[in-house]
Amino acid sequence: MSRMSIGTFLSAAKKHLQQALKNNGTASFVIGNESADLDSITCALVYGYLQSSRLEARWANEFVIPVTNIPASELSLRPELAALLGDANLKPSDLITLDDLGKPPLGLNKTSWTLVDHNGPTGIVAEHYADCLAGVIDHHDDEHKVPLSAKPRIIEKTGSCNSHVVNYCRESWDTISSGSSSVGAALGQSSDGITDDTAYTSTWDAQLAKLSLGSILIDTFNMRSEDKITDHDRKAVRYLEARINASPKIGKDYDRDAFFNGINSAKSSLDALSLRDILRKDYKQWSEGDMTLGISSVVQPVEYLTKKVDGDFVQALVEFAKSRELQLYAVMTASTTDSGGFARQLLLLSLEEGKPKQAVQRFVQQCSNELQLQDSALDVSATSAQVPWMHFWDQNEVKASRKRVGPLLREAMQP
């Protein structure tokens, strides 16, 4: 099998999956976390493509199938995804989603799974494949759910998980690029306006690089969030921009700021979405004992969200939380102020008395100082909603994203 573009790869991987489901065959997967943000989706795409493009994998017609960890119907909630995919000549409909995995899923002895951008299995992986974890690349706190024998097993803080993926796959990527030959004519993709193999492969490399780089720039605010950026990110960005600039077709028009601004503008545009869609756009949940916590991350302030409903805002939050069978629910916002600064807010609900209410109270007692929580001046008090406990703060420790607040809440849920 010759090397192929990422679009052709996704089509071939989907066919490979369909054959495995039909024949109850074997399959290897890489999957991001259930929030399915840019970092999570593109980590799976880039890792799956590069692992499947290795010479030994091509000879054996083996695929590492990248799964986007949401149903296909939720792809439309992510305009920034469509914007970034366009740079790789892809559409959201090209992705392999949960809908493609089939029911019932493949047997336990038929699959292996690599987790990216998380290290504790959730959803379908936790339900069916928790014993089939073969590898992990992540930048969150280690939940010790992936075996020490996993390969790769990279769990280390960095601004973007894509940086770890790129740095881990860099040697393979170099080999794949230098070893590509006789692909252009064989695949008949002259519609790209490219006639020689080097131009084909340099274009494919640049398209892949933009998928990773776009996610890294979003996660590090265009490599300006010094509190987030690590040497892993700097190393990856240098490599990716070299790949982009090496492409005669794509490199000539590349500008980092313009590239970032286009994706970031799409990400911040929520006007066409309902409140429910905004809350489920970047959502994660965890269970600790008999309690379940959900957190929605939003790129607009709470005041913006209150204008999305005609009735009771808090009641709308309660209804969303109850639809997910949550005992605790948080909304975290991250937005730019009128003066150009960066601001965070945290709205926290307990849906039940007893242990859930005690958990949020423990969280407040233990974490208020670290997060620099200050009562917000905006009143979002419930009018018709009856909740056992609710509070709304300005979070002045703006460095603490969901990656930090989530573990703090989960720790408070533990007896």
ZILINMO-V610520 format. One record per residue. OMEGA is omega as a letter, one per 40 degrees, with the letter a starting at -180 (none if undefined). Layout:
omega->(OMEGA | OMEGA)
This chain:
omega->(i | i | a | i | a | i | i | i | a | i | i | i | i | i | i | i | a | i | i | i | a | a | a | a | a | i | i | a | i | a | i | a | a | i | i | i | a | a | a | a | a | i | a | a | a | i | a | a | a | i | a | a | i | a | a | i | i | i | a | a | i | i | i | a | i | a | i | a | i | i | a | a | a | i | a | i | a | a | i | i | i | i | a | i | i | i | i | a | i | i | i | a | i | a | i | a | i | a | a | a | i | i | e | a | i | a | a | a | a | a | i | a | i | i | i | i | i | a | i | a | i | i | a | i | i | a | a | a | a | i | a | a | a | a | i | i | a | i | i | i | a | i | i | i | a | a | i | a | a | i | e | i | a | i | a | a | i | a | a | i | i | i | i | a | a | a | i | a | a | a | i | a | i | a | i | a | a | a | a | i | i | a | a | a | a | a | i | a | a | i | i | a | a | a | a | a | a | i | i | a | i | i | i | i | a | i | i | a | a | i | i | a | i | i | i | a | i | a | a | a | i | a | i | i | a | i | a | a | i | i | i | i | a | i | a | a | i | a | a | i | i | i | i | a | i | a | i | a | a | a | a | a | a | i | a | a | i | i | i | a | i | a | a | i | i | a | a | a | a | a | a | a | i | i | i | i | i | a | a | a | a | a | i | i | a | i | i | a | a | i | i | i | i | i | i | i | a | a | i | a | a | i | i | a | a | a | i | a | i | a | a | a | a | i | i | i | i | a | i | a | i | i | i | i | a | i | i | a | i | i | i | i | i | a | i | a | i | a | i | i | a | a | i | i | i | i | a | a | i | a | a | i | i | a | i | i | i | a | a | i | i | i | a | a | a | a | a | a | a | a | a | a | i | a | a | i | a | a | i | a | i | i | i | a | i | i | a | a | i | i | a | a | i | a | a | i | a | i | a | i | i | i | i | a | i | i | i | i | i | i | i | i | a | a | none)
